[in-house]
Amino acid sequence: MTTTVAKPDLRPANPNFSSGPCAKRPGWTPECLADAPLGRSHRAKIGKTKLEQAIALTREVLEVPADYRIGIVPASDTGAVEMALWSLLGERGVDMVAWESFGSGWVTDVVKQLKLADVRTIEAGYGKLPDLTKIDFDRDVVFTWNGTTSGVRVPSGDFIPADRKGLTICDATSAAFAQRLDFAKLDVVTFSWQKALGGEGAHGMLILSPRAVARLESYKPAWPLPKIFRLTSGGKLIEGIFKGETINTPSMLCVEDYLDALKWAKAIGGLDALVDRADANFAVLDRFTAKSGWLANLAVDPATRSNTSVCLTIVDPDVTALDKDGQAAFAKGFVSALEKEGVAYDIGAYRDAPPGLRIWCGATVETSDLEALLPWLDWAFAQQKATLKAAA
């Protein structure tokens, strides 16, 4: 028998729970962009000053070591990762570590596009980390810190040895500003503005350790590099990229938005506060999931559960008895019901992931909005369950 659940009265003040682009920081309005130097060149003093400020605040808020370079690059996190893969790989063998769709995408690029001869793939299915002890750090290593589409993250950087010979290339786009990145263990770190701080799209960040810079200056790939991937000239790092001299034209409106988010992050207490906010949000959703009886975290091991892109699967027996298409239809109807009510947008699982939900819990989300959402999840589930029963 299906339990009737009354429609809740309280609604989230901000129903944006998308895993990218993510919710704007609390209190954001378009007026926050009033100081953007629109119609001005990014190479003018005002434009370059804004870009330099974005780099400096990124270093301060993320606590990036002083000897690491930080650059603003084209094409979001994807562009930043591709720059690293095409510019750095091939000097030695590489271990590709993947447990969700974006990590698997980097495997495809290295195997089918770069066509490197010496590639090992270390993989796991959705919900689990692969065996990290199988990684050979004498080789280069490519991995995601937080699996955006699986909700599975590495618990820490402890699995990476300090005396590694290869480079570690880390896609950290759904981890930066919500999880502590162990920069001493990372040679390349990438992320985008539209993830954890809720910035606007199309701009990526590329952070390089001294070891990565040394590789760039000592190794030349066998393949040609398009202009937007070139980080060196005459065998030397193009230092201007890491001083606000972008490869192509950035949106100064997006730069202003990123600056606004960084200033907010600094004002509330920096990285400590951002991590605490994300952890608190995840705790609210995790407690609800554990008590629900119909939901479960896709990440099997609690130690690996993301505090940002929280991926959930529906474990009610009537739903799990359906085939994959049936489960997908149930989840789609669930998500659609919430969207029609205006209480949660864009919380369906990623298209390549198992059917279910993906709810962003990063620092720009207010805990009160998550708390208001939870009764609606029960309501939407009851609505879909009733529909399923009626169709049986």
C-alpha positions in Angstrom: 0.0 0.0 0.0 1.4 3.4 -0.9 1.7 5.9 1.9 0.1 9.3 1.3 2.4 12.2 1.9 1.0 15.7 2.2 2.5 18.4 0.0 4.9 20.4 2.2 4.2 24.1 2.9 7.8 25.3 3.2 9.9 25.7 0.0 13.6 26.3 -0.5 14.3 30.0 -0.9 16.8 29.0 -3.7 15.8 25.8 -5.5 19.0 25.6 -7.5 20.8 22.4 -6.6 22.5 21.8 -10.0 26.0 20.2 -10.0 27.2 22.7 -12.6 26.6 25.5 -13.1 26.1 25.6 -9.3 24.0 27.9 -7.2 25.2 31.5 -6.8 26.6 32.5 -3.4 24.0 33.6 -0.8 22.9 37.2 -1.4 24.1 37.4 -5.0 22.3 39.8 -7.3 23.2 41.1 -10.8 24.2 44.4 -9.1 27.3 42.5 -7.8 28.7 42.8 -11.3 28.4 46.5 -11.6 32.2 47.1 -11.5 32.9 44.8 -14.5 34.9 46.8 -17.1 32.6 46.0 -20.0 33.6 47.2 -23.4 37.3 47.5 -22.2 40.2 45.4 -23.4 41.3 42.6 -21.0 44.8 43.8 -21.8 44.1 47.3 -20.6 45.4 48.1 -17.1 41.9 47.7 -15.5 41.3 44.4 -17.2 44.7 42.9 -16.4 44.4 44.1 -12.8 41.1 42.3 -12.4 42.7 39.1 -13.9 45.7 39.4 -11.6 43.3 39.8 -8.6 41.4 36.7 -9.6 44.7 34.7 -9.6 45.8 36.2 -6.2 42.5 35.6 -4.5 42.4 32.0 -5.9 45.8 31.4 -4.3 44.7 32.9 -1.0 41.3 31.2 -0.7 42.5 27.8 -1.9 45.7 28.0 0.0 47.9 27.3 -3.0 51.6 27.1 -2.3 53.6 30.3 -3.3 55.7 28.4 -5.8 52.8 27.0 -7.8 51.7 28.9 -10.9 48.0 29.7 -11.4 46.6 30.5 -14.8 43.2 31.3 -16.3 42.7 29.3 -19.4 40.0 28.7 -22.1 37.2 26.2 -22.2 36.4 25.6 -18.6 37.8 22.6 -16.7 37.7 20.6 -19.8 40.1 23.0 -21.5 42.4 23.0 -18.5 42.6 19.2 -18.3 43.2 18.9 -22.1 46.0 21.4 -21.9 47.7 19.3 -19.3 47.2 16.0 -21.1 48.4 17.3 -24.5 51.3 19.3 -23.1 52.7 17.0 -20.4 52.0 13.4 -21.3 54.2 11.1 -23.4 57.4 11.6 -21.6 56.8 8.4 -19.7 54.1 5.8 -19.3 50.8 7.0 -17.7 48.3 5.4 -15.4 44.7 6.6 -16.0 42.5 6.3 -13.0 38.7 6.5 -13.5 35.5 5.7 -11.7 32.9 8.0 -13.4 32.2 9.6 -16.7 34.6 12.5 -16.7 37.5 10.4 -15.7 36.5 7.8 -18.3 36.5 10.7 -20.8 40.1 11.5 -20.1 40.9 7.8 -20.6 39.3 8.0 -24.1 41.3 11.1 -25.0 44.6 9.6 -24.0 44.0 6.2 -25.6 42.1 7.2 -28.7 43.1 10.7 -29.4 46.7 11.0 -28.2 47.1 7.3 -28.8 50.0 6.9 -26.3 51.7 3.6 -26.5 52.2 3.0 -22.8 48.9 3.5 -21.0 47.4 1.5 -18.1 43.8 2.0 -17.1 42.7 1.5 -13.5 39.0 1.7 -13.3 36.0 1.0 -11.0 32.3 1.2 -11.6 29.9 3.9 -10.3 29.8 4.0 -6.5 33.3 2.7 -5.9 37.0 3.8 -6.0 39.4 1.6 -7.9 42.2 -0.1 -6.1 44.6 2.9 -5.6 47.4 0.6 -4.5 47.7 -0.5 -8.1 48.9 2.9 -9.3 52.6 3.2 -10.2 53.7 6.6 -9.3 57.0 6.2 -11.3 54.6 6.8 -14.1 52.4 9.9 -14.7 49.0 9.6 -13.1 45.7 11.2 -14.2 42.7 11.1 -11.9 39.7 13.1 -10.6 39.7 14.1 -7.0 35.9 14.1 -6.7 33.8 12.1 -9.2 31.2 14.6 -10.2 28.9 12.1 -11.7 29.4 9.3 -9.2 29.6 11.2 -5.9 32.8 9.2 -5.1 36.0 11.1 -4.0 39.4 10.1 -2.7 39.4 10.5 1.1 42.8 12.3 1.0 46.1 12.5 -0.9 47.7 9.9 1.3 47.8 7.3 -1.5 50.2 9.6 -3.4 53.9 9.2 -2.4 55.9 12.4 -1.8 58.9 10.9 -3.7 57.0 10.1 -6.9 58.9 10.2 -10.2 55.9 10.9 -12.4 53.5 13.8 -12.4 50.0 13.7 -10.8 47.4 15.4 -12.9 44.2 16.0 -11.0 40.8 17.1 -12.3 39.5 18.8 -9.1 36.6 20.7 -10.5 33.9 19.6 -8.1 36.4 19.4 -5.2 38.1 22.8 -5.2 36.6 25.2 -2.6 34.7 22.4 -0.8 37.4 19.8 -0.1 41.0 20.0 1.0 43.3 19.4 -1.9 46.8 18.2 -0.9 48.8 20.4 -3.2 52.1 18.8 -2.1 50.9 15.6 -3.7 49.5 17.3 -6.9 51.5 18.6 -9.8 48.6 19.8 -12.0 45.2 20.9 -10.6 42.3 22.0 -12.7 38.8 23.3 -12.0 36.2 25.7 -13.5 34.5 28.8 -12.2 30.9 27.4 -12.5 31.4 24.6 -10.0 31.9 25.1 -6.3 31.7 28.9 -6.2 28.8 29.1 -8.6 30.6 31.3 -11.2 29.8 31.6 -14.9 31.1 29.1 -17.5 33.8 28.9 -20.2 36.8 29.7 -18.0 39.2 27.1 -16.5 41.9 27.3 -13.9 45.2 25.5 -14.4 47.6 25.2 -11.4 51.1 23.9 -11.9 53.7 22.7 -9.4 57.4 23.4 -10.0 57.7 19.8 -11.1 55.1 20.3 -13.8 56.8 23.5 -15.0 60.1 21.6 -15.2 58.5 18.9 -17.4 57.0 21.6 -19.7 60.4 23.2 -20.1 62.3 19.9 -20.6 59.9 17.9 -22.8 58.4 18.6 -26.2 55.5 16.4 -27.3 55.7 14.6 -30.6 52.4 16.0 -31.7 51.5 19.6 -32.8 49.7 21.7 -30.2 46.9 24.2 -31.1 47.4 27.7 -29.9 45.0 27.5 -27.0 47.0 24.6 -25.6 50.5 26.2 -25.8 52.1 26.8 -22.4 55.6 27.3 -23.6 57.5 29.3 -26.1 61.1 28.6 -27.1 61.3 25.9 -24.5 60.3 28.2 -21.6 57.1 28.6 -19.7 54.9 31.5 -21.0 54.9 33.3 -17.6 52.3 35.8 -18.8 49.6 33.2 -18.7 50.1 32.9 -15.0 50.0 36.7 -14.5 46.7 37.4 -16.1 47.7 37.5 -19.7 45.2 35.0 -21.0 45.6 33.0 -24.2 42.3 34.2 -25.6 39.8 36.9 -24.7 38.1 36.2 -21.3 34.6 37.6 -20.4 35.2 40.4 -18.0 31.6 40.0 -16.8 32.5 36.4 -15.8 35.8 37.6 -14.2 33.8 40.1 -12.1 31.5 37.3 -11.0 34.4 35.0 -10.0 35.9 37.9 -8.1 32.6 38.4 -6.3 32.5 34.8 -5.3 36.1 34.8 -4.1 35.6 37.9 -2.0 32.5 36.3 -0.4 34.6 33.1 0.3 37.3 35.2 1.9 34.8 37.2 4.0 33.1 34.2 5.5 36.4 32.7 6.6 38.2 31.2 3.6 38.7 27.6 2.9 37.9 26.4 6.4 34.4 28.0 6.2 33.8 26.7 2.7 34.6 23.1 3.7 32.5 23.4 6.9 29.5 24.7 4.9 29.7 21.8 2.4 30.2 19.3 5.2 27.2 20.6 7.0 25.0 20.4 3.9 26.1 16.9 3.2 25.4 15.8 6.8 21.8 17.1 6.5 21.2 15.1 3.3 23.1 12.0 4.5 21.0 11.8 7.7 17.8 12.0 5.6 19.1 9.4 3.2 19.9 7.0 6.0 16.5 7.3 7.5 14.4 7.4 4.3 14.1 3.7 3.6 13.9 4.3 -0.1 17.2 6.2 -0.8 20.9 5.2 -0.6 24.1 6.9 -1.4 25.6 5.6 -4.6 29.1 5.7 -3.0 29.4 2.4 -1.2 32.1 3.4 1.3 31.2 6.3 3.6 34.8 7.5 3.6 34.6 8.1 -0.1 31.3 10.0 -0.2 31.4 13.4 -1.8 30.2 16.5 0.1 29.4 18.3 -3.1 27.9 16.3 -5.9 25.9 13.9 -3.7 24.7 11.0 -5.9 21.7 9.0 -4.6 20.0 5.8 -5.9 16.5 4.7 -5.3 16.5 1.4 -3.4 12.7 0.9 -2.9 12.0 -2.8 -3.9 9.2 -1.8 -6.3 11.6 0.5 -8.1 14.6 -1.8 -8.1 12.4 -4.6 -9.6 12.0 -2.4 -12.7 14.4 -2.8 -15.6 16.9 0.0 -16.2 14.6 2.0 -18.5 11.8 1.7 -15.9 14.1 2.9 -13.2 15.2 5.8 -15.3 11.6 6.7 -16.1 10.7 6.6 -12.4 13.7 8.9 -11.5 12.8 11.3 -14.4 9.2 11.6 -13.2 10.4 12.2 -9.7 12.7 15.0 -10.8 10.1 16.5 -13.1 7.5 16.7 -10.3 9.9 18.7 -8.1 10.8 21.0 -11.0 7.2 21.7 -11.8 6.7 22.7 -8.1 9.7 25.0 -8.4 11.4 23.4 -5.4 14.4 21.7 -7.0 16.0 22.2 -10.4 18.5 19.9 -12.2 18.8 17.2 -9.6 18.6 14.2 -12.0 21.5 11.8 -12.2 24.1 12.4 -14.9 23.1 10.8 -18.2 25.8 8.1 -18.1 25.3 7.4 -14.4 22.9 4.9 -12.8 19.3 6.3 -12.6 18.8 8.4 -9.5 19.4 11.8 -8.0 22.4 14.2 -7.8 22.0 17.0 -5.3 24.7 19.7 -5.0 25.7 20.4 -1.4 28.6 22.8 -2.0 29.3 25.9 0.0 27.1 28.3 -1.9 24.0 26.2 -1.0 22.3 27.3 2.2 21.7 24.5 4.7 18.2 25.9 5.3 17.3 25.3 1.6 18.5 21.7 1.8 16.4 21.2 5.0 13.4 22.6 3.2 13.9 20.3 0.2 13.9 17.1 2.2 10.1 16.8 2.8 9.6 17.4 -0.9 11.8 14.4 -1.7 9.4 12.2 0.3 6.4 13.9 -1.3 7.8 13.4 -4.9 8.7 9.8 -4.1 5.2 9.1 -2.8 3.7 10.7 -5.9 5.8 8.6 -8.3 5.2 5.4 -6.3 1.4 6.0 -6.5 1.7 6.5 -10.3 3.8 3.3 -10.5 1.2 1.3 -8.5 -1.7 2.7 -10.6 0.0 1.6 -13.8 0.7 -2.0 -12.5 
